[in-house]
Amino acid sequence: MSINPGATVTKDPGESLLYTFDWSDWLVGAATIATSTFAISGPDVGLTKDNPTNTTTATAVRVIGGTLGKTYTLTNTVVTNESPTQTGERSIKVTIRNL
């Protein structure tokens, strides 16, 4: 599922979902994504990430679990292949509820 930065998504605790960040509008000229990292912050460690990947213009990570009624922040940080490099950061909120 492709998501917009700043969005809030709802996820069932039993789901394992792939979230994709499209960075193509942010990248300028021949710049591409050199590295990508994902971090999850929240009220507990119930939401986990797995299998982060990236192409030259997009990133993705599978998100698993979560505690009912809790909201987490999923943050993606990328570094470009330019010299000097640029660093970008985008986040979404993930709210856990039975669907």
MDAnalysis code that builds the backbone (N, CA, C; Angstrom):
import MDAnalysis as mda
import numpy as np

u = mda.Universe.empty(297, n_residues=99, atom_resindex=np.repeat(np.arange(99), 3), trajectory=True)
u.add_TopologyAttr("name", ["N", "CA", "C"] * 99)
u.add_TopologyAttr("resid", np.arange(1, 100))
u.add_TopologyAttr("resname", ["MET", "SER", "ILE", "ASN", "PRO", "GLY", "ALA", "THR", "VAL", "THR", "LYS", "ASP", "PRO", "GLY", "GLU", "SER", "LEU", "LEU", "TYR", "THR", "PHE", "ASP", "TRP", "SER", "ASP", "TRP", "LEU", "VAL", "GLY", "ALA", "ALA", "THR", "ILE", "ALA", "THR", "SER", "THR", "PHE", "ALA", "ILE", "SER", "GLY", "PRO", "ASP", "VAL", "GLY", "LEU", "THR", "LYS", "ASP", "ASN", "PRO", "THR", "ASN", "THR", "THR", "THR", "ALA", "THR", "ALA", "VAL", "ARG", "VAL", "ILE", "GLY", "GLY", "THR", "LEU", "GLY", "LYS", "THR", "TYR", "THR", "LEU", "THR", "ASN", "THR", "VAL", "VAL", "THR", "ASN", "GLU", "SER", "PRO", "THR", "GLN", "THR", "GLY", "GLU", "ARG", "SER", "ILE", "LYS", "VAL", "THR", "ILE", "ARG", "ASN", "LEU"])
u.atoms.positions = np.array([
    [0.853, -1.161, 0.000],
    [0.000, 0.000, 0.000],
    [0.903, 1.229, 0.000],
    [0.723, 2.098, -0.971],
    [1.476, 3.351, -1.035],
    [0.788, 4.377, -0.135],
    [1.574, 5.071, 0.668],
    [1.014, 5.992, 1.652],
    [1.618, 7.374, 1.505],
    [0.846, 8.365, 1.890],
    [1.312, 9.740, 1.849],
    [1.928, 10.119, 3.188],
    [3.070, 10.807, 3.165],
    [3.669, 11.259, 4.427],
    [2.672, 12.074, 5.243],
    [2.682, 11.882, 6.549],
    [1.767, 12.587, 7.437],
    [0.426, 11.909, 7.611],
    [0.173, 10.875, 6.828],
    [-1.115, 10.180, 6.899],
    [-1.216, 9.351, 8.181],
    [-2.454, 9.035, 8.540],
    [-2.717, 8.075, 9.606],
    [-3.415, 6.889, 8.971],
    [-2.862, 5.702, 9.183],
    [-3.454, 4.485, 8.644],
    [-3.940, 3.631, 9.803],
    [-4.936, 2.801, 9.534],
    [-5.473, 1.897, 10.540],
    [-5.086, 0.475, 10.160],
    [-4.633, -0.279, 11.141],
    [-4.165, -1.636, 10.915],
    [-4.721, -2.565, 11.983],
    [-5.146, -3.740, 11.579],
    [-5.577, -4.780, 12.510],
    [-4.328, -5.432, 13.113],
    [-4.349, -5.795, 14.395],
    [-3.149, -6.379, 15.002],
    [-2.730, -7.713, 14.377],
    [-3.639, -8.402, 13.715],
    [-3.307, -9.671, 13.078],
    [-2.739, -9.534, 11.678],
    [-2.730, -8.327, 11.130],
    [-2.254, -8.118, 9.766],
    [-0.743, -7.918, 9.714],
    [-0.173, -8.350, 8.600],
    [1.202, -8.024, 8.221],
    [1.082, -7.265, 6.907],
    [1.345, -5.952, 6.947],
    [1.100, -5.107, 5.774],
    [2.383, -4.458, 5.286],
    [2.501, -4.316, 3.968],
    [3.625, -3.659, 3.336],
    [3.248, -2.202, 3.070],
    [4.024, -1.278, 3.622],
    [3.810, 0.152, 3.399],
    [4.928, 0.680, 2.523],
    [4.560, 1.445, 1.480],
    [5.513, 1.979, 0.510],
    [5.519, 3.500, 0.549],
    [6.716, 4.075, 0.589],
    [6.904, 5.520, 0.507],
    [7.471, 5.839, -0.869],
    [6.795, 6.688, -1.630],
    [7.248, 7.107, -2.947],
    [7.998, 8.430, -2.802],
    [9.298, 8.425, -3.074],
    [10.155, 9.600, -2.918],
    [10.416, 10.312, -4.251],
    [9.791, 9.874, -5.342],
    [10.116, 10.405, -6.665],
    [9.897, 11.916, -6.787],
    [8.884, 12.475, -6.134],
    [8.655, 13.925, -6.205],
    [9.703, 14.710, -5.427],
    [10.331, 14.104, -4.451],
    [11.335, 14.767, -3.619],
    [12.716, 14.747, -4.276],
    [13.006, 13.689, -5.032],
    [14.303, 13.542, -5.677],
    [14.415, 14.489, -6.868],
    [15.568, 15.130, -7.006],
    [15.772, 16.126, -8.060],
    [16.819, 15.622, -9.053],
    [16.534, 15.819, -10.350],
    [17.492, 15.451, -11.387],
    [17.798, 13.976, -11.381],
    [19.095, 13.652, -11.350],
    [19.535, 12.265, -11.396],
    [19.685, 11.641, -10.005],
    [19.268, 12.347, -8.961],
    [19.400, 11.832, -7.593],
    [18.559, 10.575, -7.401],
    [19.104, 9.623, -6.673],
    [18.395, 8.402, -6.324],
    [18.606, 8.097, -4.842],
    [17.841, 7.149, -4.339],
    [17.978, 6.719, -2.948],
    [19.179, 5.781, -2.849],
    [20.138, 6.158, -2.010],
    [21.308, 5.301, -1.777],
    [21.058, 4.369, -0.593],
    [20.483, 4.917, 0.492],
    [20.181, 4.102, 1.669],
    [18.827, 4.501, 2.240],
    [18.204, 3.562, 2.926],
    [16.908, 3.789, 3.543],
    [16.868, 3.044, 4.872],
    [16.338, 3.713, 5.910],
    [16.142, 3.057, 7.198],
    [14.734, 3.359, 7.692],
    [14.183, 2.432, 8.459],
    [12.862, 2.600, 9.059],
    [12.989, 2.496, 10.564],
    [12.184, 3.300, 11.268],
    [12.133, 3.238, 12.727],
    [10.676, 3.321, 13.157],
    [10.363, 2.642, 14.267],
    [9.021, 2.691, 14.846],
    [9.153, 3.219, 16.263],
    [8.351, 4.237, 16.567],
    [8.280, 4.723, 17.947],
    [6.832, 4.643, 18.391],
    [6.654, 4.441, 19.686],
    [5.289, 4.315, 20.181],
    [5.237, 3.994, 21.648],
    [4.038, 3.676, 22.107],
    [3.819, 3.449, 23.534],
    [4.380, 2.126, 24.048],
    [4.680, 1.187, 23.131],
    [5.243, -0.105, 23.509],
    [5.980, -0.682, 22.305],
    [6.422, -1.910, 22.405],
    [7.167, -2.537, 21.311],
    [6.302, -3.537, 20.535],
    [4.987, -3.361, 20.589],
    [4.058, -4.287, 19.948],
    [4.075, -4.264, 18.434],
    [4.413, -3.125, 17.851],
    [4.463, -3.005, 16.392],
    [5.908, -3.207, 15.951],
    [6.114, -4.116, 15.005],
    [7.465, -4.395, 14.541],
    [7.561, -4.231, 13.032],
    [8.797, -4.097, 12.554],
    [9.048, -3.938, 11.124],
    [9.871, -5.114, 10.627],
    [9.721, -5.411, 9.338],
    [10.398, -6.557, 8.753],
    [10.618, -6.294, 7.270],
    [11.714, -6.809, 6.751],
    [11.986, -6.825, 5.317],
    [11.973, -5.440, 4.662],
    [12.751, -4.474, 5.184],
    [12.820, -3.173, 4.519],
    [13.538, -3.296, 3.178],
    [13.010, -2.613, 2.163],
    [13.609, -2.636, 0.829],
    [13.541, -1.243, 0.232],
    [14.318, -1.033, -0.829],
    [14.183, 0.217, -1.569],
    [14.624, 0.036, -3.014],
    [14.032, 0.879, -3.850],
    [14.467, 1.021, -5.231],
    [15.172, 2.368, -5.300],
    [15.384, 2.878, -6.487],
    [16.036, 4.181, -6.616],
    [15.116, 5.339, -6.264],
    [13.783, 5.084, -6.236],
    [12.837, 6.176, -5.973],
    [11.774, 5.873, -4.923],
    [11.755, 4.666, -4.375],
    [10.722, 4.292, -3.399],
    [11.316, 3.360, -2.343],
    [10.648, 3.334, -1.183],
    [11.052, 2.455, -0.096],
    [9.835, 1.686, 0.391],
    [10.070, 0.556, 1.048],
    [8.951, -0.238, 1.557],
    [9.399, -1.014, 2.787],
    [8.437, -1.289, 3.656],
    [8.693, -2.107, 4.837],
    [7.406, -2.826, 5.216],
    [7.544, -4.054, 5.698],
    [6.398, -4.796, 6.199],
    [6.254, -4.495, 7.687],
    [5.009, -4.207, 8.100],
    [4.716, -3.867, 9.491],
    [3.812, -4.957, 10.065],
    [4.186, -5.436, 11.266],
    [3.533, -6.600, 11.860],
    [3.063, -6.273, 13.280],
    [1.881, -6.785, 13.632],
    [1.411, -6.722, 15.013],
    [0.846, -5.381, 15.424],
    [1.158, -5.009, 16.668],
    [0.631, -3.793, 17.264],
    [-0.335, -4.126, 18.388],
    [-0.475, -3.196, 19.323],
    [-1.353, -3.364, 20.476],
    [-2.654, -2.609, 20.246],
    [-3.793, -3.272, 20.439],
    [-5.104, -2.640, 20.223],
    [-5.195, -1.297, 20.940],
    [-5.710, -0.304, 20.219],
    [-5.938, 1.015, 20.793],
    [-4.720, 1.907, 20.834],
    [-3.575, 1.417, 20.409],
    [-2.343, 2.207, 20.454],
    [-2.038, 2.795, 19.079],
    [-1.308, 3.925, 19.082],
    [-0.871, 4.559, 17.844],
    [0.649, 4.667, 17.858],
    [1.248, 4.294, 16.743],
    [2.696, 4.283, 16.575],
    [3.088, 5.240, 15.457],
    [4.339, 5.651, 15.446],
    [4.877, 6.458, 14.356],
    [5.898, 5.616, 13.600],
    [5.690, 5.486, 12.286],
    [6.616, 4.793, 11.402],
    [7.360, 5.863, 10.613],
    [8.682, 5.903, 10.770],
    [9.496, 6.928, 10.119],
    [10.470, 6.287, 9.147],
    [10.531, 6.861, 7.946],
    [11.468, 6.422, 6.912],
    [12.476, 7.540, 6.669],
    [13.760, 7.207, 6.762],
    [14.835, 8.163, 6.491],
    [15.627, 7.652, 5.298],
    [15.825, 8.524, 4.298],
    [16.607, 8.153, 3.124],
    [17.785, 9.108, 2.971],
    [18.832, 8.589, 2.344],
    [20.008, 9.379, 1.981],
    [20.202, 9.206, 0.488],
    [20.465, 10.305, -0.216],
    [20.622, 10.251, -1.666],
    [22.048, 9.876, -2.064],
    [22.224, 9.604, -3.354],
    [23.524, 9.245, -3.912],
    [24.316, 10.472, -4.360],
    [23.803, 11.661, -4.123],
    [24.443, 12.893, -4.588],
    [25.683, 13.232, -3.767],
    [26.439, 14.186, -4.282],
    [27.565, 14.722, -3.528],
    [27.451, 16.236, -3.541],
    [27.153, 16.857, -2.415],
    [26.936, 16.246, -1.111],
    [25.562, 15.557, -1.057],
    [25.477, 14.588, -0.174],
    [24.230, 13.839, -0.034],
    [23.154, 14.699, 0.615],
    [21.918, 14.319, 0.385],
    [20.779, 14.919, 1.077],
    [20.123, 13.816, 1.904],
    [19.542, 14.226, 3.018],
    [18.821, 13.294, 3.873],
    [17.383, 13.768, 3.984],
    [16.432, 12.854, 3.771],
    [15.017, 13.169, 3.896],
    [14.354, 12.240, 4.895],
    [13.309, 12.736, 5.535],
    [12.594, 11.937, 6.537],
    [11.094, 12.154, 6.368],
    [10.344, 11.055, 6.357],
    [8.888, 11.101, 6.262],
    [8.302, 10.132, 7.274],
    [7.169, 10.510, 7.877],
    [6.533, 9.670, 8.895],
    [5.051, 9.531, 8.639],
    [4.506, 8.429, 9.141],
    [3.063, 8.213, 9.180],
    [2.713, 7.706, 10.571],
    [1.445, 7.812, 10.916],
    [0.920, 7.247, 12.160],
    [0.198, 5.937, 11.805],
    [0.390, 4.931, 12.645],
    [-0.276, 3.635, 12.471],
    [-1.106, 3.366, 13.720],
    [-2.431, 3.394, 13.571],
    [-3.343, 3.138, 14.679],
    [-3.831, 1.703, 14.609],
    [-3.792, 1.010, 15.730],
    [-4.158, -0.400, 15.785],
    [-5.570, -0.573, 16.310],
    [-6.420, -1.214, 15.514],
    [-7.777, -1.538, 15.953],
    [-8.273, -2.749, 15.182],
    [-9.244, -3.451, 15.746],
    [-9.829, -4.602, 15.054],
    [-10.596, -4.119, 13.844],
    [-10.338, -4.719, 12.713],
    [-11.035, -4.348, 11.482],
    [-11.917, -5.494, 11.018],
])
